[in-house]
Amino acid sequence: MAGVVPGVCKKEQLLNPPVLATRLAEQSERNLRKALLMLEATKVAQYPFTAQQTIQRSDWEEYLIQLAKEIAEEQSPKRLLQVRGKLYELLSHCIPPEVIIKHLALELLKKLDADLKYEVMRWAAFYEHRLQQGTKPIFHLEAFVAKFMFIYKRCASQVREPR
């Protein structure tokens, strides 16, 4: 894939450092379509390219990272309602619900201890399976977020209250 990106840059008459192409391949998880979208976003952010330039993520990925941060900051019905609106927004922008739950779970895992990661991934898989069977993805996405909030809050309260 690191060979395709320089080829695209050559056809588009862009100067592309080889290090940037390699980093694009790594950060796009070897997904060519994603790499080309990231290349386009990076070009918009800053051109000509530099070897140390930060590679831009897509808007929806940044949105999901921010959403995960908000979920971890506060676990309340009010926050769940706000998150539901943001999940609707992602769905309305044609982001597949399977992609949303996968990326959201991976971002939330970064904020957890090793003990909780297994439980959160178990519930992510459970609700992703429900997504496949159900007709309204928002219900299953919201249920996953509510379950995460419950797990996270339960863990936080156990840490504060020693036995």
N, C-alpha and C positions, 0 to 999 in steps of 0.2 A: 504494500500500500504506500510505503514511503516513496515508491517510484511513480505512482499515479499522481500524487499531489504536485511534484515538480513538473510533470507533463502538463497538468492543467495550468499551472502558473506560466509555463512557457507559452501555451496557446493564448492565454489572457495577457501576455506580455508583462508579467509581474516578476520582479526579482525576488527569489525565495532562497533564504539560507537553508542548507541541508539539515542543520540542527532543528530548525523550526518544523520542517516536514516530519522529522522523526518524533518530535514532541507532539505534533498533531496526531500522528498515528497512535501514539500511546494514550493520549487523553481522550481520543474518540473511541477507545476500546476496540480498535481495529475495524470500525464501522466506516466504510468509505463515504456513504451519504452524510453521516454526521461529521466526518473530517472535512468534507467540502463545505458544509454549512458553517463549521467553525472557522475555516479559512476565510470565507466571505465575511463573517462577523469580525474577524481579526483585521482584515483589510479595511473595513469601515472604521474601526477604532483607530488604527494607525498604519499608514503606508508612507514610505517604504518600510518593509519588514526589517527587524533586527533579530539577532540570534537569541537575545534575552527577553524578547517581547512576550508579554503575557497573552495566552491564547484565550479568546473570548468564548464563553459558553453561550448556548442558546438562551433566549429570554425565559422560556418555560423552565429550564433547569435552574436558572437563578431564582425564579419565582418559587420553585419547590424547595430550594435551600433556605430561602427566607421563611417559607411556610413551616418547615421543620423546626427552625429556630423559634418561631412563635409558639408552636405546640409545646416545645420543651420549656419555654419560659413560664407559661401559665396553663394550668389545667382547670378549666371551669366551664360551665355551660355557656357562658357568654363567649369565651374563646372558641368553643366548639361551633357555635353559630357563625362566628367570623370565618373559621376554617371552612365550614360548609360552603359559604359564599365563594371563597377562593377556589375550592374544588370545582364548583359549578363553572367558574370562569375558565379553569383549565380544560374542563370537558367541552365547554362551548368553543374553545379554540382548537378542537379536534385532537387533543392529546389523548391517546387511548388510555382507558382506566387501568389496564394492566401495567402500562409504563408508569403511570402516576403512582400506583401502590408500590411498585418495585423501587423506584427512585426515592420515594418518600421514606420507605422502610430503611433503605441504605443510608439515607441522611440521618434518620433518627437513631440508627445504630451507633453512629459516631458519637452520640451524646450519652451513651449508656456504659455501665460496667459490664464486664464479661458475663456475670451471672444472669443478667437480664436479656442479653442478646438472643439467647436461644428461645426464650419465651416470646419475645417480640417477633422473631422470624417465624415461629410456629403460627402465631396469629396472623401474620402477613400472608403466609401460605394459605391459611384457612379462608381468609376473606378474599384472596385472589381466586381460590377455587369457587367460592360463592359468586364472584363476579361472572365466572364462566356460565354458571347455572341460572343466574337471575337476569332480570330485564332492566332494572334501574341501578346503574353503577353507583350513583351518588349514595344510596343507602349503605352499600358495602364499604365504600371508601370512608364514609362518615363513621360507620361502626368500627372500622379499623382504628381510626383516629381516637375514638372514644375509648376503645380498649387500651390503646397505648397510653392515653392520659391516665386511665385507672391504674395501670401497671406502674407508670412513672411516679404517680402521686403516692401510691402504696409504698413503693421503695423509699421515697423521700421521707415519708412519715416514720418508717421503721428506722431510718438512719438517725432522725431527730430524737426518737424515743428509745433509749437503750432499755433492754429488758432486764 
